[in-house]
């Protein structure tokens, strides 16, 4: 019964807020792969860094679950819960029912395991198969039954088809088997049985290895990590599931380390009288340490054979079950006899640390409107004769997840010149009636002169723009006929949520699209209304007002708009929305940063005094940002410079030490909002040197661009008069020459690259950047 309760609680922890996080690059790639055929998945993975088993499984799972975040991620949830059941079996096999139950509890509460049980990746599957490989190997050694040997072969071969790193599990199990061989009285028989199992594993994996070996890429993206730092990250992830700022959690992780080492000592003491226990402890300890060492060595920067990735916690998940079994087993041995109360206390500490990490996990699962609204708009307007270009394709898997149709991508690493723009766009332009250009925040880095946009703008008969957060969707019509329908949704476009609200005798609200159902205070809701003209009579209203209302009916945001088809509102191109044709209108509702959490509704009425109609619902969560005032901080270098949109730079702190080439400049900016800021801007920080940098094509020798506070405090979340502490660590180029450098900062719209002006006392634009500190760099 206790196991069933543990499994149910674990299931709940893994289902909680499963869909409340954006699909990231690797997940988008997995979703894209799952849409391919099985042979295509095999061909792609053979040239990638992971084998195909997980993607094959996701392919079939998707047929039942659909393409939603919840549905696709639920496969990992199932795998995660099965892993907990497997750790129960492994713990019971080595230490009895009590050890198995405690192992399942620790694994179920592990933030690390919850995290990767909510991701569309293969690491949870690899951990599951590792547990069953260990379990089946122990049973095969102790019982000698061919059924257990067959299970070991199947689980181990499946693991190799899941993750190449799984070979370390094979090494660990075989090293532990040497103990079995040493103790065996029938060594030739043991050698024959075990050797046959290994041959079977290799025979099952050989076809894939033979197919993929010449295709696996060789590359390196690794950066050096000190061994001590790696060990601390590994231990902190295992105990708390936290992988950043690990030094701050030593007060939690060190007590667990003491408990673990004490339990490990007790296990080895017991192993003096029970060689099988010693074998199992040795195997689990090897499973905890040896593969982690492999991960560390593989992640070192070098001339890579195969590939050297950045060190990431996900590579360590496969070994987490060994930690939980050893921890539960060690506590169980320490708590025997009269020391059972000590065992309860030790268990409470380990469980408490796990719960602490888990409690901080869920608030970080926040769904942001990255490509969802943009893709919804593209789906509504795109016609069969239109092409789609992603500009640039740096995060193409995320875009492809939301827009599974055909598209082209401007390569992210490709510098764009006028000649390149012409050669790239001409074949597409000549074949299609129009082009939808998805302008991402990365476009300006590849194309600082805007050559792609300029080429299309010169030739388009009509240009229509739709903004979505830090991205812009533009349509360039090539033919005159397509230009006439550029503002209208396609013939098959229908609102995802139907309504029938008659605002006046001439206009009806027929439905709406709401791509995201939950937001945080400070976010912007992108709402899309579908209008239909009821008659050709002159409209009685002067426009419409759309509001965001809380449960009490208080309006937290109001937006007044011209009616669709009203030339005064700039929507003349949307005339003709009658009969079966809709007009689609985007409404951006910026949630005030101080809006309380809760369920809100939308409301619409015709101006000036029409009846208000409520519709829909949206969940708003409080952002939880603590507000600082100017009196709460000390600024080393006051500046007080004003930018557009009511943003003020109060000052900055900067390191005064002399830097070396490749060094890091620490810079802190102090911002203040003079009024609510509805648009999200990025901050650029440049370190300009005395010598031209041919690599960057400018005097730029160091740069860091991001939204304030490393993306955690977008400008749209700033409260009036609040002070934002914005820290940067700007890495200098390793070949930076000696001399005096200047720090340049500013803000820009990531969707267009347009900088926010620095304004003078009269509110007039004076510059598009601000020069701050001087920094000395000494020669090499």
N, C-alpha and C positions, 0 to 999 in steps of 0.2 A: 504493500500500500504506500509506504514512504517513497519508494521508487516512482510509482505512478504520479504521486503528488509532485515530486521533483521534476519529472518530465513535463507535466502540465504547466508548472510555473516556468520552466525553461522555455517551453513553447510560447507562453505569453510574453516573456521578455524579448524573444526574437521576433515576434509579430508586432510588438508595440512600435508604432511610428515607422513601420517598415517602408512605407512609400513617402515619408516626409523628408526626403533628401534627393537632391538632383542626381541624375545619372552622370557619373564622371567619365573621364576618357576611357579607362580600361573597361568599365561596364558598358559603355556605348559600343566598344569594339566587340565585346562578347555578344551583345544583342544583334549587332550587324552580322556576326558569324552565324548566329543561330538562324538567321533568315536564309542562309545559303543551303544548298543541297549537301548531302553527306560527302560525296566526292570532292565538292568544292571546298568544304571545311578541311578535308584531309590535305588537299593541295596547299591551302593557305597556311595551315598550321605547320606543315613540313618546312615552310620557309619562314616560320616565326620561331618564337622561343619557348612555346609550350606545345605539348602533344594534344591530340584532338578529343580525348574521351569526354571531358566536361562539356565541350561545345556540341558534341553529338548528343549528349544528354539534354542540354538546353534546347537544342533543335526540336526534339520530340516533346519536351515539356512545354515549349511555347505553343505547340499546336493545341494544347488544352488550356493553357493559362492566358493566352493572348500576349499583347506587347506592353501591358502596363508595368510600371515599376514594381507594384506589389506582386503581380503574377509572376514575373520573371525572377524576382528575388526570393519568392517563396520556395523555389527549389533548394536554395542554400539554407533556408530555415529548416526544411525537412532533413537535409543532410546534417545540420548542426544538432538537431534533436536526436537523430540516430547516433551521432558521435557520443552524445551523453550516455545513451543506452549502452554503446560499445565500451565506454570507459567504466561503466558499472561492471560489465562482464570481465574486463581486464583486471580491474581492482579486486573483484571477487576471486578471480583465478589465482592471483598472487597472495592475497591476504585475507580472504573470506568475505562474507556478506557485508559486514560492517564497513570494511575498507571500500568495497564496491559502492555502497550507498553514499559514503562521504565523498568519494571521488566524483560521483555523479553530481552531488550538490555543488562541489567546488567548480566543476566544469560548467554546470548550469548557470552559476552566478558570475562566471568569468566575463568581464567586459571584453576582453580580447576575443573570446569565442563568439560572444553576441555580435560584436562588430563585424566579423567576417562571415557570420551566418546571415548577415543582412546585405551582402554584396554579391553581385553577379560575377563571381570569380571562382577559380578552381581550388583555392587554398583550403576551404572547409572540406571539400571532397578528399583532398590529399590527407588531411588530418584524420578523417573517418577511416580511410583505407589503411593508414599507418596503425591505428588502434587495432583494427581487425588482423593486420599482419602479425603484430606482436601477440595478440590473443591466440591466433591459430598456430603460430610457431610454438608457443609454450605448451599447448594441448598436444601438438604433434610430438614434441620431445618427451612429454610425460606419459602419453598413452600409446603412441606409436600407431594410431589408427590412420589408414589411408585417407579416410574422409577429412580428417583434420589437415593432413598434408595437402589434399586437393584444395581445401579452402585457403590455405596459405598461398598456394600457387596462384589462385584466382585473384585474391586480394592484392598480392604483390605485383602481379602483372598489370592489374588495373591501375595500381598506383603509378607504375612507370608510364602508363598511357595517359596519366593525369598531369604529372609534373616531373620534369627531368631531375629535379633535386631529390626526388623520391629514391634515387639510387643510394642515397645515404642511409635510408631505412634498410635496404638490402645489406649494406655493409655492416650496420649495427647488429642485425639479427645473426649474420654469419659469424661475427666476432663472438657473440654470446654463445653460439653453437659450439665453438671450440671448447668451452667449458663443459658442454654436454659430452663432447667426444672424449675429453680427458677423463671424465667420470664413468664413461660407459664401459661395461664389461664385454660388450659385443661391438667392438669398434668398426669392424668391416661392414657389419649390417647397418650400423648407424650411419657410416659414411656413404653406403649405397643408397639408403633411403633419403638422406638429406641432399646428397649430391644429385639424385634423380629429381628432387623438387626444384633445385636451382637450375638444372638443365631445362626443366619444363617452363620455368619462369622466363629464361632467356629465349627459349624457342618461341614462346608466345609473343615476346617483345621484338624478336629479331626482324619480322617483316616490316614493322614500322621503322625500326632503326635503319634497316637497309634502304628504305624509301627516303627517309628524311636526312640521313647523315650528310649527303652532299649538298643539301639545300639550307640547312640551319645557318642563320646569319652569324657573323662574327662582328661584334661591336662592343664599345665600352662607353658607359655614361657615369662610371663610378667616380666618387671623390673620396679622398682619404678620411678615415675615421680611426681615432686612437683606440687601441684594444680596451682600455679601461672604460672609455665612453660607450663602446659597443656593449660591453658586459653590463653596464648600468642600464642602458636602454633595454637590453634583453630581459634583465631581471624585473625592471619596472613594468614592462609590458606583460610579463607573465603574471605578476601579482596584482596589478591595478588596471591593466589595459591601456595605460597612458603612455604615449610615446614621445611627448615633447616636454621640454623644461623638466626633465626627470630629476634634476638635483633637488627640486622643491618637494619631492615626495619621499625623500630618504627616511623621514620620521615614520613613514608607513612601511616602506619596503625593507628596512634593516631589521625590524622585529620579526618579520616573516622569514627573512634570511636566517636569523638565529634559530627560529623554530625548525626550519627546513634542515639546517645542518645538524641540529640536535637529533632530529628524527632519522636523518641519514646515518649518523653515528650509531644510533640504536639498532637500525636495520643491519648494519655491517657486524655489530656485536652479536646479533642473533644468528647471522649467517655463518658464524663459526661452527654452529651445531647443525645447520641445515644448508647443504650445498645448493639445493634447488632455490632456496630463498636468495642465496648469494648470487646465483646465476641471474635470477630475475631482477634483483637490485642492480647488478652490473649492467644488464641490458637496458634497463630504463635510464640509468645514469648516463650510459653511452648515448642513448637516444636523445638525451637532453643536451649533452655537451658536444659530441663529435659532429653532428650535422650543423650545429650552430657555428662551430669552427669552420666548417666548409662554407657556410654562408658568408662568414667574415672574409675568408680568403678569396672567394669568388668576387666579392664586392670591392676588392682592392683595385685601384686604377693600375692598368698594365696594358701591354700589347696583348689583346684578348684572343684566346682560343675559345670558341663558342661565344659567350658574351659575359660582360661584367656590368651588372646593373647597379643603380644606386642602392645603397643599403636601405631596406624598408622593412618595417615590422611584419608585413604579411608573409615574408619568407620564413618567419619563425613559428608560425601558427602550427605547422605540421608536428612540432615537437612539444607543444603545450600539454597534450594529454599525459606524456611521460612525467612532466612536472606535477600535475595534479594527482596522479597515482602515487608517486613517491611521497608527496606531502601528506596525503590521507593515510598512507600506510605507515609513515614515520610517526605521525600523531597517534595513530592507533597503538603502535608498540609502546610509545612513551606513556600512554594512558592505562596500561594494563595494571590490574590488581588494585591496590589502594590509591593509585595515582589517577583514578578516573576523573576526579574533579579537575586536576591539572589538565587532563585531556580536553575536558569541556572548555576550560579557559583558553587553551591553545587554539582549539577549533574556532572559538568565538573571535579570536584575534584575526585568524586567517580569513574567516568569512566576513568579518567587519571591514577588513581592508578591501576585499573584493567588492563588497557593497558600496564602499566609498567611491571606488572607481566607476562602478556602474551608475551611481546616482548622478555623476557629472557627465554621463555619456549622452543621454537623451536630449537635453537642451541644445546640444550641438547639431541635432538632426533638424535642419531647417530647409524647406523647399523654397528656392528662389526662382524667379521667372527668367531663366537664362534664354533658351530658345523656344520655349513652349508657346508663348503668345505670338512670336514671329512665325513659327511653323503653322500655327492655327490660321494666321492671316494669309500666309502663302497658300495653304490648302484651299482657302475660301476664294482666292482670286486667280490662281494659276489656271490656265487653259491649255488644251492639248498642244497648241503651237508655241508655247512659251518654254524657254530654257531657264535653268537655275544655276547660278554661279556662286560658290562660297568663296569669299574674299576676306582673309585667306583661309586655307584649309587646316590650320594648326589644330583645331579641336573638331575635326571632321566627324569622329565617331559620335560625339554628342549631338551634332547637327543631324547626322544620319539616323540617330535613334528617333528623333522627333519628325524627321522628313525622310521616309524610306524610299521616296521616288528617286528618279534619275537626277543627277546634278554633276556639275563640273567644279573643280577646285583650283584656285590660284595657289601654286605651291608656296608654303610658308617660307621656305628657305630661299626663294627666288627673288632677287632684287628686280624691281619692275622699272623698266625704262619705257620710253614712248615706243621704241621699236618692238620691245617684247609685248607690250599691251596690244599693239596692232596685230602682231603675228598670232597671239593667243586668242584674241576676240574675233578676228575676221571670219574664220570658219564657222563659229557658232552664230555670229550675227547674220551671216548670209543664209543660214539654214532655217532660222526660227523667226516668228513674227515679233517677238519681243524677248527681253532678257530680264529676269529677276536677279538682282545683285544683292547678296546678303553681305553687308559690310560689318565685319567683326572688329573688335578693339585692336586686333593685331595688324589690320590693313595698313595703318600709317607707318608701321615699322618697316614693312617691305616696300611700300610705295609712298614715300614721304611727299612726293610731288603730285600725288593723286592722278597718275596717268590712266589707270583703268577707268575711273569716273569721268575724266576729261574726254577720253575716246568715245565713250558711250553717249555722253551729254551732247557732243558735237553732231551726232548722227540720229538721235532719237527724235521722233515726232511728238512724243509726250513723255513726261517724267512724273511718276507718282511716288511719294515717299511715305513710309510707315515707320515710326520710331518705336523701339521696344527696349527700354532700359539702356544698356550701353551698346546696342546694335541698331542698325538701320536697314530696312528692307526697301529697296528702290526698284521700280519697274521702268524699263526703257522700251517704249513701243517703237518698232521699226516701220510697220505698215500703217497707213492712214486708217484702215478699217479697225486695226487693233487699238489705235489711239482713242477711237471713239468709245471703246468699252473698257478703257484702262481703269476707270474708277469703279466699275461695277463688278460685283462678285460673279463667279462663273455660274453657268446655268444650273448646275447641280448643287450649288452651295445652299446649305440649310443651317439654321441655328441649332446648336447642340442642345439648347434648352428652349422649348417652345413657350410662347406667351400669346396672349391676345388682348392687348390694352389699347383702347381707342382714346387717343389724346384729344383729338378734335375731329371734326367731320371729314377731314382730308387725310389724316395720318394715323397709322396703327403701328404699335410696337409688337412685332410678331415673334420675337425671341431674342436670345442673347448667347454669346460665348463667354465663358469664364474659365480660362485655361488653368488657373491655379485656385484652389479652394481655401488655402490658409496662407496668411501673411504675418509679418511682424510689424509692430508700430514703426513708422518711418519708411516702410516700403511703399511702392506705387502699384495700385491695382490697375491692370489693363483689362477693361471691360469692353465688349464689342456688341453693339446694339444693331438689330436687324429691323429696318423700317419698311413699310409698304404703303404706297399712296393709295388711298381709298377712292379718290375721285380727282377730277381735274379742277375742282372748285378752288378759288383763292383761299389760302390757309388763313385761319383766324388767329393763330398764335404767332408770336414774334420770335420763337425759339423754344428750346427745352432746357430744363434744369435737371441734372442728375445728382443725387445726394447719397452719402454714406451715413446710415442711421444706426445708432446703438439700440439696445432693447427698449430703452425708455422713449425712443423717438428723437433723441437729440442728434442733430446733424453735425458730424465731425468734418465733413468735407462737402462742398457744393461746387459744381461745375456748370456754367451756363454755356450753351452751344447754339449755333445757328442750326436750323433744320436741314436735313439732307436735301440737296437740290437747290438750296438758297444761295444765289450768286454772292450775296453779301457775306456769306460765311466761307467763301472760297470752295464751295462744293458744287459748283455748277456742273461739273463733269459727272456728277452722280444723279442727274436728272434721268427720268425714265424708269424709276423703281415702282412699277405698278404691275398688276396682274400676278404673274408667277415670278417676277423679278424683284429682288430685295435690294435695298441700299444698306450697306454695312458701315457703321460709324464707330470709331474708336473713342473711348472715354478713358482718360487717365485720372484716377482718383488717388492723390497722394495722402496716405494715412499720416496724420500728425504724429510726431515722435512721442508725444505725451498721451496718445490715445490709450485708454485702458484695454486690457485683454477682454475678450468675450466674443459673442456671436453678433454680427452686424448684418444689416439688410440694405439693399439698394432701393432707391425711390426715384421716380421720374414724374415730372409734371410739365405741362406747357406753360410758357410765359405769356403774360405776366402773372396771371392769377388762376391758373388751371388747377384742377383737382390733383392731389398727390396719390400716386399708385406705388405701393411697395411690392418688391419682387426679389427673389433669390436670397441667398445667405452666404456669408463669408466669415471664416474664423480669423480673428486677430489675436496674436500672442504678444504680450508685452516684451519689448526688447531687453529690458532689465539693465539698461546702461545707467550707471551712476553718474550724475551730473556734477561736474566741477565748475566752480566759478573762478573769476580772475584772482580772487583773494586766497584761493586754495593752493596756488602754485607760486613758485619762484622762477623767474625767467632770467637766465644769465645775460641774454642779449635782446632787450626789447626792440621791436621794430615798428609795430602798428601800421601795417600797410593794408589797404583795402583793395579787394578784388570785386569783380562784378558779382551779381546775385547775392549781395549782402554778406560776403565772406571776408573775414579779416584775419590777417596773420599778426598775432600779438608779439611774436618774437621766436627765438630759437636758442638751443644749446648745441654746441659742437665741441668735439674733442680738440684740444689744443696741442696734442703731442705731434711731433714730426712723424710722418708716415713713410713707409717703405713701399716700393712697387709691389702690387699685389695685396697691400694692406687694406684694412677696413676703416672707413670714416664713419663714426657714429654721430648721427644728427637727429635732434628732436625738434619738431615744429609744434608750435602752439597756435591752434586755430580757434576762431570764435565766429558763431553765426549771428549776424545782426538782425536777421529775419529768417523765417522758414525757407529752406532751400529744397525745391522740389526735384531738381535734376541731380543725378549722380555724376560727380567729377572725379577724375583721377589726379593724383599729385605726381609731378615729375621732379626728380632731384638729379641734377647733373653736376659732375665735377669736371670743370674745364681747365685744361692744362695750357702751358706756354707754347707747346709745339703741336703742329697739326698731326692728327692721328689718321693715317691713311686707311686703317682698317675700318674706322667708323665714318670716314669721310668728313670729319669735323675736328674740333678741338676737344671732343668728348673723350674722357679717359675713365669715367665711372658713371654709372646710372642705376637708379632704382625707381620704377614707376609702379604705383599701386593706389588703390583707394585708401583713404586715411586709416591709420591704426591697423595696417596690414590687412585691409579689407573688412575689418570688423565694425568700422564706423563710417559707412557711406555718408556722403554729405546730406542725403535725404533724411537721415536719422538725427540730424543735429537739432537740438532745441535752441530757441532764441537765447542768446547770451551765454550759452554753455561753452566751456573751454574743452577742446579736444587735444589730447596729448598724442602726438603722431611721431613714432620713432622709426628711424631708418639705419641700416647698416650697409653702407655703399662700398662695394668692393672695387678697388682700383685695378686697372689693367696690369698684368704682371710685368709688362715692358714700359710702364709709365716712366718718362724721363724726369730727372731732378728739376726742381723749380717751384715756383709759387702757383698754386691752383686756386680757382674760384668756384664757390658753390652757387649754383643757379637753381631756383625752384619756381614752381608755378602750378597751375591747374589747367586741365583740358577736358573736353568732352570726348570720352573714349570712342563714341560712335562715329564721330566726324574728324577727330584730331584737332578740332578748333580750340585754341587756347582761350582761357578766361582772362579778360583784360585786367591789368592793374590800373585803378582809377585814381584821379587826383581829387582835391578838395571839392571840385565842382561836379564830380561824378563823370568826368570825361576820361576816355581811355588814354593812358599815358604809355603803357608798354604791355607786353604779353609775358613778361617774366620778371623775376626779382633776383638781384645779386646779393648774396649774403656773405659768408665767411671767406677768408683766405686761409689756405692750408699749405703747409710746406711738405714737399716730398723730397727725400734725399736719394741720391743715386745708388745704384747697385754696387 
